[in-house]
Amino acid sequence: MSDAQVIEIVAEAFQVAATIAGPILMTALFVGVTISLLQTITQIQEMTLTFVPKVVAMGMVMLFSGQWMIRTLTNWVIGLWSLIPTI
């Protein structure tokens, strides 16, 4: 296995990880900014007010897109396993 193949596999792993984590992280960012704006407007400084909505929103994203995430990760792993005979 050459250095170029290893670099290609690692780059693809980072790409798959970013693709899978992207929707969850963007949801957490959007909910966090929205709750922070509401806290600033109302001057309520409660830490649990930001935590609970983020957890609920991220859980909903995982519930609705979990099948796609697992399928994407499974396809990448199957492709990785199919490279084993060429090593």
Order of alpha helices (4+ residues) and beta strands (2+ residues): alpha-alpha
